Protein backbone atom coordinates (compact mmCIF):
# COMPACT_ATOMS: atom_id res chain seq x y z
CA UNK A 1 0.00 0.00 0.00
CA UNK A 2 1.25 3.49 -0.82
CA UNK A 3 2.65 5.55 2.03
CA UNK A 4 0.34 8.11 3.66
CA UNK A 5 1.57 10.92 5.91
CA UNK A 6 -1.09 10.05 8.48
CA UNK A 7 -2.96 6.83 9.16
CA UNK A 8 -5.99 6.90 11.49
CA UNK A 9 -6.49 3.66 13.40
CA UNK A 10 -9.95 3.13 14.91
CA UNK A 11 -11.02 0.44 17.32
CA UNK A 12 -14.58 -0.88 16.88
CA UNK A 13 -16.21 -2.05 20.11
CA UNK A 14 -17.22 0.88 22.33
CA UNK A 15 -15.20 3.21 20.11
CA UNK A 16 -17.29 3.37 16.94
CA UNK A 17 -19.98 0.91 17.96
CA UNK A 18 -21.88 0.60 21.25
CA UNK A 19 -20.91 -2.96 22.10
CA UNK A 20 -22.21 -2.63 25.65
CA UNK A 21 -25.67 -2.23 24.12
CA UNK A 22 -25.11 -5.30 21.95
CA UNK A 23 -24.21 -7.30 25.04
CA UNK A 24 -27.26 -6.00 26.90
CA UNK A 25 -29.53 -6.99 24.02
CA UNK A 26 -27.99 -10.45 23.87
CA UNK A 27 -28.47 -10.89 27.62
CA UNK A 28 -32.15 -10.08 27.25
CA UNK A 29 -32.52 -12.43 24.30
CA UNK A 30 -30.78 -15.28 26.10
CA UNK A 31 -32.88 -14.83 29.23
CA UNK A 32 -35.98 -15.09 27.07
CA UNK A 33 -34.86 -18.03 24.94
CA UNK A 34 -33.05 -20.31 27.40
CA UNK A 35 -33.97 -18.90 30.81
CA UNK A 36 -31.97 -17.02 33.41
CA UNK A 37 -30.07 -20.05 34.70
CA UNK A 38 -28.73 -21.20 31.34
CA UNK A 39 -28.16 -17.60 30.29
CA UNK A 40 -25.93 -17.22 33.34
CA UNK A 41 -24.09 -20.37 32.25
CA UNK A 42 -23.44 -18.86 28.83
CA UNK A 43 -22.02 -15.66 30.30
CA UNK A 44 -19.81 -17.60 32.66
CA UNK A 45 -18.41 -19.46 29.66
CA UNK A 46 -18.12 -16.19 27.75
CA UNK A 47 -16.05 -14.51 30.48
CA UNK A 48 -13.84 -17.56 30.89
CA UNK A 49 -13.17 -17.63 27.15
CA UNK A 50 -12.48 -13.89 27.06
CA UNK A 51 -9.89 -14.30 29.83
CA UNK A 52 -8.36 -17.18 27.90
CA UNK A 53 -8.26 -15.51 24.48
CA UNK A 54 -7.97 -11.84 25.38
CA UNK A 55 -11.00 -10.77 23.33
CA UNK A 56 -14.75 -11.29 23.29
CA UNK A 57 -15.81 -14.39 21.34
CA UNK A 58 -19.60 -14.65 21.36
CA UNK A 59 -19.82 -17.52 18.90
CA UNK A 60 -16.94 -19.39 20.51
CA UNK A 61 -18.74 -19.17 23.84
CA UNK A 62 -21.87 -20.50 22.15
CA UNK A 63 -19.90 -23.47 20.86
CA UNK A 64 -18.68 -24.25 24.36
CA UNK A 65 -22.20 -23.79 25.69
CA UNK A 66 -23.35 -26.36 23.15
CA UNK A 67 -20.87 -28.87 24.52
CA UNK A 68 -22.42 -28.45 27.96
CA UNK A 69 -26.00 -28.54 26.60
CA UNK A 70 -25.88 -30.58 23.36
CA UNK A 71 -29.64 -31.00 23.16
CA UNK A 72 -30.60 -27.36 23.75
CA UNK A 73 -33.20 -26.66 21.07
CA UNK A 74 -32.74 -22.88 21.14
CA UNK A 75 -29.07 -22.84 20.13
CA UNK A 76 -29.79 -22.20 16.45
CA UNK A 77 -32.07 -19.32 17.39
CA UNK A 78 -29.33 -17.72 19.46
CA UNK A 79 -26.78 -18.23 16.69
CA UNK A 80 -29.09 -16.67 14.11
CA UNK A 81 -29.74 -13.74 16.43
CA UNK A 82 -26.01 -13.04 16.74
CA UNK A 83 -25.19 -13.41 13.06
CA UNK A 84 -28.12 -11.23 11.93
CA UNK A 85 -27.91 -8.62 14.69
CA UNK A 86 -28.55 -5.07 13.33
CA UNK A 87 -25.12 -3.66 14.14
CA UNK A 88 -25.66 -0.58 11.99
CA UNK A 89 -28.22 0.56 14.56
CA UNK A 90 -25.58 0.43 17.29
CA UNK A 91 -23.03 2.79 15.79
CA UNK A 92 -22.39 5.73 18.07
CA UNK A 93 -23.77 9.04 16.77
CA UNK A 94 -21.48 10.64 14.16
CA UNK A 95 -19.18 7.59 13.89
CA UNK A 96 -19.44 7.55 10.11
CA UNK A 97 -19.08 11.34 9.96
CA UNK A 98 -15.83 11.08 11.93
CA UNK A 99 -14.50 8.43 9.56
CA UNK A 100 -15.41 10.57 6.58
CA UNK A 101 -13.64 13.60 8.06
CA UNK A 102 -10.50 11.65 8.93
CA UNK A 103 -10.41 10.09 5.46
CA UNK A 104 -9.90 13.62 4.12
CA UNK A 105 -6.76 13.95 6.25
CA UNK A 106 -5.23 10.52 5.72
CA UNK A 107 -5.93 6.82 5.45
CA UNK A 108 -8.53 5.38 7.83
CA UNK A 109 -8.09 1.82 9.06
CA UNK A 110 -10.10 -0.33 11.45
CA UNK A 111 -7.67 -1.84 13.98
CA UNK A 112 -9.42 -4.26 16.31
CA UNK A 113 -9.05 -7.47 18.27
CA UNK A 114 -11.46 -10.34 17.74
CA UNK A 115 -12.25 -13.69 16.19
CA UNK A 116 -12.10 -14.34 12.45
CA UNK A 117 -15.85 -14.87 11.92
CA UNK A 118 -18.03 -12.71 14.15
CA UNK A 119 -15.84 -9.60 14.26
CA UNK A 120 -15.66 -9.27 10.45
CA UNK A 121 -19.41 -9.89 10.29
CA UNK A 122 -19.99 -7.12 12.81
CA UNK A 123 -17.78 -4.72 10.86
CA UNK A 124 -19.53 -5.51 7.58
CA UNK A 125 -23.11 -5.33 8.88
CA UNK A 126 -22.46 -2.11 10.76
CA UNK A 127 -21.37 -0.34 7.57
CA UNK A 128 -17.83 0.20 8.83
CA UNK A 129 -16.24 -2.06 6.20
CA UNK A 130 -17.59 0.12 3.41
CA UNK A 131 -16.85 3.35 5.29
CA UNK A 132 -13.13 2.54 5.52
CA UNK A 133 -12.94 1.08 2.01
CA UNK A 134 -12.13 -2.36 3.36
CA UNK A 135 -9.09 -1.27 5.36
CA UNK A 136 -9.52 -3.77 8.18
CA UNK A 137 -6.95 -5.28 10.55
CA UNK A 138 -8.10 -7.88 13.10
CA UNK A 139 -5.65 -9.41 15.55
CA UNK A 140 -5.74 -11.32 18.81
CA UNK A 141 -3.63 -8.68 20.58
CA UNK A 142 -3.16 -5.69 18.31
CA UNK A 143 -0.61 -3.99 20.58
CA UNK A 144 1.78 -6.84 19.77
CA UNK A 145 1.27 -6.60 16.01
CA UNK A 146 2.44 -3.07 15.25
CA UNK A 147 5.13 -4.36 12.91
CA UNK A 148 2.38 -5.76 10.71
CA UNK A 149 0.34 -2.56 10.97
CA UNK A 150 3.37 -0.59 9.78
CA UNK A 151 4.02 -3.05 6.97
CA UNK A 152 0.48 -2.87 5.68
CA UNK A 153 -0.09 0.84 6.30
CA UNK A 154 3.26 2.65 6.42
CA UNK A 155 3.02 6.25 7.56
CA UNK A 156 5.00 9.06 9.13
CA UNK A 157 2.36 9.48 11.82
CA UNK A 158 -0.50 7.49 13.31
CA UNK A 159 -3.61 8.56 15.17
CA UNK A 160 -4.97 5.80 17.39
CA UNK A 161 -8.57 6.01 18.67
CA UNK A 162 -9.47 3.39 21.29
CA UNK A 163 -11.69 3.13 24.36
CA UNK A 164 -9.10 1.05 26.24
CA UNK A 165 -6.50 3.23 27.93
CA UNK A 166 -4.32 0.14 28.42
CA UNK A 167 -4.05 -0.29 24.65
CA UNK A 168 -3.39 3.39 24.08
CA UNK A 169 -0.64 3.39 26.68
CA UNK A 170 1.02 0.25 25.34
CA UNK A 171 1.12 1.52 21.77
CA UNK A 172 2.24 4.99 22.84
CA UNK A 173 5.19 3.42 24.63
CA UNK A 174 6.24 1.68 21.42
CA UNK A 175 5.55 4.36 18.81
CA UNK A 176 6.10 7.35 21.11
CA UNK A 177 5.90 10.65 19.18
CA UNK A 178 4.86 8.88 15.98
CA UNK A 179 1.38 8.30 17.41
CA UNK A 180 -1.30 10.59 18.80
CA UNK A 181 -3.55 8.66 21.16
CA UNK A 182 -7.24 9.54 21.43
CA UNK A 183 -9.34 8.22 24.32
CA UNK A 184 -13.14 8.34 23.89
CA UNK A 185 -14.71 7.86 27.32
CA UNK A 186 -17.37 5.44 26.11
CA UNK A 187 -18.24 1.99 27.40
CA UNK A 188 -17.49 0.12 30.60
CA UNK A 189 -13.72 -0.08 30.09
CA UNK A 190 -13.33 3.65 29.57
CA UNK A 191 -15.60 4.50 32.50
CA UNK A 192 -13.76 2.23 34.97
CA UNK A 193 -12.02 5.01 36.90
CA UNK A 194 -9.83 2.65 38.92
CA UNK A 195 -8.53 0.85 35.84
CA UNK A 196 -8.00 4.06 33.87
CA UNK A 197 -6.02 5.61 36.72
CA UNK A 198 -3.35 2.92 36.35
CA UNK A 199 -2.14 4.37 33.04
CA UNK A 200 -0.88 7.72 31.75
CA UNK A 201 -3.45 10.01 30.18
CA UNK A 202 -3.96 9.83 26.43
CA UNK A 203 -2.82 12.71 24.24
CA UNK A 204 -6.45 13.62 23.63
CA UNK A 205 -9.45 12.67 25.77
CA UNK A 206 -12.99 13.14 24.46
CA UNK A 207 -16.37 12.29 25.91
CA UNK A 208 -17.81 10.75 22.76
CA UNK A 209 -16.55 9.76 19.33
CA UNK A 210 -18.49 12.58 17.67
CA UNK A 211 -16.29 15.11 19.48
CA UNK A 212 -13.57 14.37 16.93
CA UNK A 213 -15.56 16.44 14.48
CA UNK A 214 -14.50 19.51 16.47
CA UNK A 215 -10.77 18.71 16.23
CA UNK A 216 -9.05 19.99 13.12
CA UNK A 217 -5.49 18.79 13.69
CA UNK A 218 -3.79 15.90 15.43
C-alpha positions as CSV (number, residue, x, y, z in Angstrom):
1,X,0.0,0.0,0.0
2,X,1.2,3.5,-0.8
3,X,2.6,5.6,2.0
4,X,0.3,8.1,3.7
5,X,1.6,10.9,5.9
6,X,-1.1,10.0,8.5
7,X,-3.0,6.8,9.2
8,X,-6.0,6.9,11.5
9,X,-6.5,3.7,13.4
10,X,-9.9,3.1,14.9
11,X,-11.0,0.4,17.3
12,X,-14.6,-0.9,16.9
13,X,-16.2,-2.0,20.1
14,X,-17.2,0.9,22.3
15,X,-15.2,3.2,20.1
16,X,-17.3,3.4,16.9
17,X,-20.0,0.9,18.0
18,X,-21.9,0.6,21.3
19,X,-20.9,-3.0,22.1
20,X,-22.2,-2.6,25.6
21,X,-25.7,-2.2,24.1
22,X,-25.1,-5.3,21.9
23,X,-24.2,-7.3,25.0
24,X,-27.3,-6.0,26.9
25,X,-29.5,-7.0,24.0
26,X,-28.0,-10.5,23.9
27,X,-28.5,-10.9,27.6
28,X,-32.1,-10.1,27.3
29,X,-32.5,-12.4,24.3
30,X,-30.8,-15.3,26.1
31,X,-32.9,-14.8,29.2
32,X,-36.0,-15.1,27.1
33,X,-34.9,-18.0,24.9
34,X,-33.0,-20.3,27.4
35,X,-34.0,-18.9,30.8
36,X,-32.0,-17.0,33.4
37,X,-30.1,-20.0,34.7
38,X,-28.7,-21.2,31.3
39,X,-28.2,-17.6,30.3
40,X,-25.9,-17.2,33.3
41,X,-24.1,-20.4,32.3
42,X,-23.4,-18.9,28.8
43,X,-22.0,-15.7,30.3
44,X,-19.8,-17.6,32.7
45,X,-18.4,-19.5,29.7
46,X,-18.1,-16.2,27.7
47,X,-16.1,-14.5,30.5
48,X,-13.8,-17.6,30.9
49,X,-13.2,-17.6,27.2
50,X,-12.5,-13.9,27.1
51,X,-9.9,-14.3,29.8
52,X,-8.4,-17.2,27.9
53,X,-8.3,-15.5,24.5
54,X,-8.0,-11.8,25.4
55,X,-11.0,-10.8,23.3
56,X,-14.8,-11.3,23.3
57,X,-15.8,-14.4,21.3
58,X,-19.6,-14.6,21.4
59,X,-19.8,-17.5,18.9
60,X,-16.9,-19.4,20.5
61,X,-18.7,-19.2,23.8
62,X,-21.9,-20.5,22.2
63,X,-19.9,-23.5,20.9
64,X,-18.7,-24.3,24.4
65,X,-22.2,-23.8,25.7
66,X,-23.3,-26.4,23.2
67,X,-20.9,-28.9,24.5
68,X,-22.4,-28.4,28.0
69,X,-26.0,-28.5,26.6
70,X,-25.9,-30.6,23.4
71,X,-29.6,-31.0,23.2
72,X,-30.6,-27.4,23.8
73,X,-33.2,-26.7,21.1
74,X,-32.7,-22.9,21.1
75,X,-29.1,-22.8,20.1
76,X,-29.8,-22.2,16.5
77,X,-32.1,-19.3,17.4
78,X,-29.3,-17.7,19.5
79,X,-26.8,-18.2,16.7
80,X,-29.1,-16.7,14.1
81,X,-29.7,-13.7,16.4
82,X,-26.0,-13.0,16.7
83,X,-25.2,-13.4,13.1
84,X,-28.1,-11.2,11.9
85,X,-27.9,-8.6,14.7
86,X,-28.5,-5.1,13.3
87,X,-25.1,-3.7,14.1
88,X,-25.7,-0.6,12.0
89,X,-28.2,0.6,14.6
90,X,-25.6,0.4,17.3
91,X,-23.0,2.8,15.8
92,X,-22.4,5.7,18.1
93,X,-23.8,9.0,16.8
94,X,-21.5,10.6,14.2
95,X,-19.2,7.6,13.9
96,X,-19.4,7.6,10.1
97,X,-19.1,11.3,10.0
98,X,-15.8,11.1,11.9
99,X,-14.5,8.4,9.6
100,X,-15.4,10.6,6.6
101,X,-13.6,13.6,8.1
102,X,-10.5,11.6,8.9
103,X,-10.4,10.1,5.5
104,X,-9.9,13.6,4.1
105,X,-6.8,13.9,6.3
106,X,-5.2,10.5,5.7
107,X,-5.9,6.8,5.4
108,X,-8.5,5.4,7.8
109,X,-8.1,1.8,9.1
110,X,-10.1,-0.3,11.5
111,X,-7.7,-1.8,14.0
112,X,-9.4,-4.3,16.3
113,X,-9.1,-7.5,18.3
114,X,-11.5,-10.3,17.7
115,X,-12.3,-13.7,16.2
116,X,-12.1,-14.3,12.5
117,X,-15.8,-14.9,11.9
118,X,-18.0,-12.7,14.1
119,X,-15.8,-9.6,14.3
120,X,-15.7,-9.3,10.4
121,X,-19.4,-9.9,10.3
122,X,-20.0,-7.1,12.8
123,X,-17.8,-4.7,10.9
124,X,-19.5,-5.5,7.6
125,X,-23.1,-5.3,8.9
126,X,-22.5,-2.1,10.8
127,X,-21.4,-0.3,7.6
128,X,-17.8,0.2,8.8
129,X,-16.2,-2.1,6.2
130,X,-17.6,0.1,3.4
131,X,-16.9,3.3,5.3
132,X,-13.1,2.5,5.5
133,X,-12.9,1.1,2.0
134,X,-12.1,-2.4,3.4
135,X,-9.1,-1.3,5.4
136,X,-9.5,-3.8,8.2
137,X,-7.0,-5.3,10.5
138,X,-8.1,-7.9,13.1
139,X,-5.6,-9.4,15.5
140,X,-5.7,-11.3,18.8
141,X,-3.6,-8.7,20.6
142,X,-3.2,-5.7,18.3
143,X,-0.6,-4.0,20.6
144,X,1.8,-6.8,19.8
145,X,1.3,-6.6,16.0
146,X,2.4,-3.1,15.2
147,X,5.1,-4.4,12.9
148,X,2.4,-5.8,10.7
149,X,0.3,-2.6,11.0
150,X,3.4,-0.6,9.8
151,X,4.0,-3.0,7.0
152,X,0.5,-2.9,5.7
153,X,-0.1,0.8,6.3
154,X,3.3,2.6,6.4
155,X,3.0,6.3,7.6
156,X,5.0,9.1,9.1
157,X,2.4,9.5,11.8
158,X,-0.5,7.5,13.3
159,X,-3.6,8.6,15.2
160,X,-5.0,5.8,17.4
161,X,-8.6,6.0,18.7
162,X,-9.5,3.4,21.3
163,X,-11.7,3.1,24.4
164,X,-9.1,1.1,26.2
165,X,-6.5,3.2,27.9
166,X,-4.3,0.1,28.4
167,X,-4.1,-0.3,24.7
168,X,-3.4,3.4,24.1
169,X,-0.6,3.4,26.7
170,X,1.0,0.2,25.3
171,X,1.1,1.5,21.8
172,X,2.2,5.0,22.8
173,X,5.2,3.4,24.6
174,X,6.2,1.7,21.4
175,X,5.6,4.4,18.8
176,X,6.1,7.4,21.1
177,X,5.9,10.6,19.2
178,X,4.9,8.9,16.0
179,X,1.4,8.3,17.4
180,X,-1.3,10.6,18.8
181,X,-3.5,8.7,21.2
182,X,-7.2,9.5,21.4
183,X,-9.3,8.2,24.3
184,X,-13.1,8.3,23.9
185,X,-14.7,7.9,27.3
186,X,-17.4,5.4,26.1
187,X,-18.2,2.0,27.4
188,X,-17.5,0.1,30.6
189,X,-13.7,-0.1,30.1
190,X,-13.3,3.6,29.6
191,X,-15.6,4.5,32.5
192,X,-13.8,2.2,35.0
193,X,-12.0,5.0,36.9
194,X,-9.8,2.7,38.9
195,X,-8.5,0.8,35.8
196,X,-8.0,4.1,33.9
197,X,-6.0,5.6,36.7
198,X,-3.3,2.9,36.3
199,X,-2.1,4.4,33.0
200,X,-0.9,7.7,31.8
201,X,-3.5,10.0,30.2
202,X,-4.0,9.8,26.4
203,X,-2.8,12.7,24.2
204,X,-6.4,13.6,23.6
205,X,-9.4,12.7,25.8
206,X,-13.0,13.1,24.5
207,X,-16.4,12.3,25.9
208,X,-17.8,10.7,22.8
209,X,-16.5,9.8,19.3
210,X,-18.5,12.6,17.7
211,X,-16.3,15.1,19.5
212,X,-13.6,14.4,16.9
213,X,-15.6,16.4,14.5
214,X,-14.5,19.5,16.5
215,X,-10.8,18.7,16.2
216,X,-9.0,20.0,13.1
217,X,-5.5,18.8,13.7
218,X,-3.8,15.9,15.4
